[in-house]
Amino acid sequence: MTPIPYSLTIPEAKITDLKARLALTRFPDQAPDAPWAYGADLGFMKELVEYWQNRFDWRAAEARLNAFPNYMVEIDGTPIHFLHVPGKGPNPKPLFLSHGWPGSVFEFLDLIPRLTDPAAFGGDPADAVTVVAPSLPGFGLSFRPGMKRLGFAEMSATLRKLMTDVLGYERYGLQGGDWGAFITTRMAVDDPDRVIALHLNMLTIPAFKRSETPTEEERAFYEGIAHFQAEETGYFKIQATKPQTLAFALTDSPAGLAAWIVEKFRTWTDCDGDVLSVLSMDQMLEGISFYWFTEAIGSSFWLYYARQHGRHPISEVGDVTVPMGFAAFPKEISHPPRAVAELLFKDIRRWSRMERGGHFAAMEQPAALAAEVTALLRDVDAARACSHG
């Protein structure tokens, strides 16, 4: 399992095809009431499609990705694409970064330099880490047609092999949000002796992990989850039950794919209704184009199906005992109270309420997220040094 250096170059014919499809977009009418009230807004989508067709520069996006060391490797029949970026410091520890849906490695491109070269941003070179950031199996370049779909346990096993058998790391840190939080937490539970620390910007709390006498804060958390499940999970239901049907639409229509993803960018970011105040058209279209060109949108739904039709991927194997930290961004989907988190996470070292940011923290607030990850690793190092001193 020797990694092969990789550079992404989409054939020009595929770019031409995309622009032709965008030019032929058939738009729906606008639903009544306020824009975005029932999903993606017609006016915004017309602007986005025009920008994607005529002004977005995919070659610039490719260059941004290719500026980092990219590799491909096959693990147990699964193709894995990953970034492997050396830290610039005296003793950089390996850190595994995991995206979720509708994320990709593109969301980490502003975060990675802050982790691998903190001195370039006014930080301490002693805090540098070496980053390993894969496209999750079934996402982006970690996809080929007809490939086996992996659930949480299989993803954990495959990605742990990437870190240990392929890259040779004995111990490493983990960081994740969205499905990446589930994946990294599962990795920590499956092999805790290798995990230095686990940092999350979304928590994976099983529904049955409830205190017998909930506080007012805990009741508000459970009510918020109930509201989200009632009003914001239509995408989840179809991706978890009939993912193949949806794949036809989003693999064939770039405007449909963009609407499906952009609505999540607007709903889940800390943008007060104006997504362009937080993410640029280029930032959104980098990730959307990556889904389009790799044709991996259908396989990216599989974790939803696995979650819907299986037990909770963490609770089925046990509590989380590794040192962990949590950055609570204010517009994240849910905000578990610490007392609820402690029902599952048994060694919380850092619990930070962030000033701004939402679900896509690596894109929205890369400096703040990098500082939190760095602080957790530093705290764990200091505690270990004291215990050995």
N, C-alpha and C positions, 0 to 999 in steps of 0.2 A: 504494500500500500504506500507507494511513493508519490507524493504530491507533484503535480506537473504545473509549472507556471502558466498562467492564463491571462489573455488580454481580450476583452470584449469588443467585438466589431460586428455590428449588425449589418447584413448585406444591404446595399443601397436600394435594391428592389423592394425590400420589406418596408423601408421608410417611404418609398414612393407609393406603395400599396396602402399604407396607413393614411397618407395625406389624401389619397383618392377616396377612401372610405369616409374620412371626415368631411370631405366636400359633398358627399351624397347623404349626409345625416338627415334623417326625418325626425323632426322635433315634435313632441306632443304639445297639446295646448297647456296653458297654465291653469292649475287648479285654483279654485276660488280662495278668498281670504289672503292672509299675509304670505309673502314669499317664504319658502322653505317649510311652511306649515305641514305639508304632506310629503316632504322629501325634497330632492334636488330642485332648485329654482330654475325656471326656464331662461330668464334673462342671464343669470350667471353662467349657465351651461352654454348658451350661445357665445358668450365672451370666451369661455374656456376652449370650446371647440375651435373657434376662429384663431385663438392664440396658438393652440396645439398645431393646427394645420399650417399656419403661415409664419409664426415667429419663434416657436420653441425650437431650440437647437439640440437635437439628440446627440450629435457628435460632441458637443461640450459636456453633456452629461456623461457620456462614455469616458471622456478624458478625465473627468473628476473621479470616476470609479477606478480607471486604469492607473491613476497616479499612486494608488496603493498597491502593494503586492497581492495579487490575486492568484489563487491556485484551484486546481481540480484534483479530486481523488475519488476512487470508488471504494465503498465500504460495504461488504456483504451484498453486493449487487445494487447498491444505492449510490448514484452520483452525488458528490458533495462539492459545492463551490464554497470557497471561504477566503476571507482576507486574513493575512497573517502579517501584522505590522509590528516590527521590533520596537521596544521601548528605548528611549534615549536617556539613560541614567545609569548609575553604578550597579544596580541589582534589580532590573525590572522583573516583576512577577508576571506570570501569564494570567490574563483575564479573558474569559469567554463571554462574548456579548450575544444575546439572542433577541431577535425581533419577533413580532407577532403578525397578526392580520389586521388591516391590509398593509402591513409594513414590509420592509425589505432592507438589504444592507445599505441602500442609499440613505436611509434615515440616520445612519451612524457617521456619515462622512464629515460632519462638523464636530462630532463628539470625539472621534478617535484621536485626532492630533492633540486634543487637550489631555488625553489619558497617556498617550505614548511620549509626548514631549512637553510636559508641564512647564519647563523652563521657558519655552517660547511664548508662554502666556503669563509670565511673571511668577510661576510656581517653583517648587523645589524639585530639581532633577531626581532626588531620592524617591519621589513619589511615582516615577514613571513605571508604567506597566507595558507588557507586550500583549497586544490585542489579537484575539482570534474571533472573527465574526463570520459565521457561516450563513449562507442562505439555507433556511430550514429545509429538510427533505420535502420535496414536493413544491417548493417555492423557487421562483426565479430560475437560476442556472442549475439548481439542485433538482432538476426535473428532466425526464425524457418521456415521451408518450408511451403509455402502457406500463409504466413502472409500478412497482408494488407501493401501496399506500401505507404509511407508518402511523401508528398511534403513539400515545405518550411514552409507554414503556419502550417501544422499539426505537423511538427517536432518542430517548435518554441513552440507550445502549449504543446506538450508532454514534452519537455526538461525544459520548465518553471515550469511545474508541478513537475518534478524531484527536482528542486531546492527549490520550495516553499512548495508544499503539502507533498512530501515525506521526504525531508531533513529539512524543516522548516526554511529556510533562508528568512529573510525579504528583505535583500538587498545583492547584490553580484556583483562582477566584471565579465567581459567576455573577452575571448581571442580566436582568431581563424585565420586560414589561409585556403586557397583553399575553398571548400564548407563550411568549418567551419567559414570562414569569412562571407559568406552569412547567415549561420544559426545564428551566434551570433549577427550580425547586425539586422537581422529580430527580434530576441528576444529583442534587445534594443529598436526597434521601437514599438513593440507590447506592451511592459510594461516598459516604460522609468523610472517610479518612483522607480522601484526596482533596477535599474542598477547604480552601483557606477561609473563605467567607462568601456569603450569598447576599447580593444587593438587589433589591426589587423596587420598581416604581409602580407596581400594582400587586395586590396581595390575592392569594388563591385560598379563600376560606370556604371550606365545605359548608353547605347549608345547615347541616345538623350540628355544627360546632357552635352551640349557643350556650351562654351561661344560664343557669337556672333562675337567677334573679337579675334580669337585664337592667342596666341603668337607663336614664333618659337618653344619653348619647347612643347607647347600643340599640334602643328601640328606634331612634331616628335612622340609624344605619340600616336596620332591617326594613323599615318603611321605604327607604330610598332604593334598596334592592328590589322590593316588590314593585315600585313605580317603574323602575328601569325594565323589569321583566314584562310589565304590562304594555309599555309604550315604545320601547326602543329595541325590541328583540326580533322584529320581523325578519331582518337579514339573517339572524342566528337560526331561526326556525327553518327557513328554506335551505340554508347551507348545511344544516344538520339532518335534514330529512330527504330532500331531493336535490342534492348538489349537482348531479349530472344534468338535470334539466336546465338549471341556471347557467351551467357552463356553456351550453349552446349559445345563449344570448350574449354573454360577456366575452366569449372567444370570437364571436363574429362581429360585434358592434363596438368600436372603440369609444363612441359617445356613451353607450350604455355602460361600458366598463368604468369610464371616468365618472359618470353620475353615481354609480354604485359606491365608488371609493370617496369621491369628493364630499358627499353628504356626511361621511364619517369624519373626514378632516374637520368639517365645520362644526359638527355636533360635539366632537370629543376634544377639541382644542380650547384653550383659554382665550377665545377671540371675541366674546360678547356679540356674536352674530356676524362678525366681519372676518371671515377666514383669511382674507388677504392682509389683515393687520398682523398676522402671526406667521403665515406661510405664504411664500410667493407662488405665482403660477409655475415657475420653473421647479421649485421644490416639490410641489404636488405632482407635476407631470413627469419628473424623473422616475418616481416610483410607479406611477400608473403606466408609463411607457415600458418599464421593466416587466411588469406583468403582461403587457400586450405582446412585446417582442418574444418573450420566452414561452408564451402560450400556456402559462402555468396556473391561470386563475382557477380552473376546475379542480386541480389537485390541491391547491391551497385551501380549499374548503374542508379537506378531510378531517382536520382536527375537530371541527364542529360536529361532524358525524360521529367521530370516536367519543367525543365528550357526551353527546346525547345518548349514546347506546352503550355506555360503560359506566363503571363506578367512578367516583372522583379520583383523578389520577394521582393525587398525593395521599389522601386518607387511606387508600387501599394498601399502601405500603408502610404507613406509620407517620409519626410526628417528625418535625424538622428540628434536628439537634445541632446543626452547624451554626457558627456565629453569623448573624444576619443583620442587615440594616434596611430601613424602609424610608424612601423619600415620598412624602404624601403631597403630590401636586394638587392644587385646589380644584381644578376642573377634571380630575380623574373620574372615571365612571363611578367608582365607589370609594368610600373613605372609612374603612373599618376602624373602630376604636382600638387602642392598644390592647385593652383587656380581651377583646375578641381574638385579635391576632395571637395573643399568648396561649390560646387554647390549642394552636397548632405549632407555632414557632416558639421553641423552648429556650432560645439563647439570643434574645434581641439585644444587640449592642448599640444600635443607633436608630432613633425614631425622629424624623425631621419633618416639620410642617413647612412646606415651601411657599414662597410669596406669590409666585405666578407659575402658570404652566398647566398643561392638561395631559391627555392620554399619550401624546406623541412627544414625550419629554426630551428625547434625544435631539429632535428637530426644533422644538419650541424653546428649550432652555438648556442647550448643550453645556454651557459653562457651569450652571448650577448643578446639573446632574453629575458632571465630571468631578466637581468638588465634593459631592456627597460620596461617590464611590471611592475616591481617594481618601477621604476622611475615615471611612469604615476600614479600609485596608490598613491605614496607619494606626487606628485604634486597636485593631486585632493584633498587629505586630507589637505594639507597645505592651499589650496585656500578656502576650506570649513571652516577651523579654522579661517582664516582671516575674512571671511564674517560674522562669528558668534561672532567675538571678538570685 
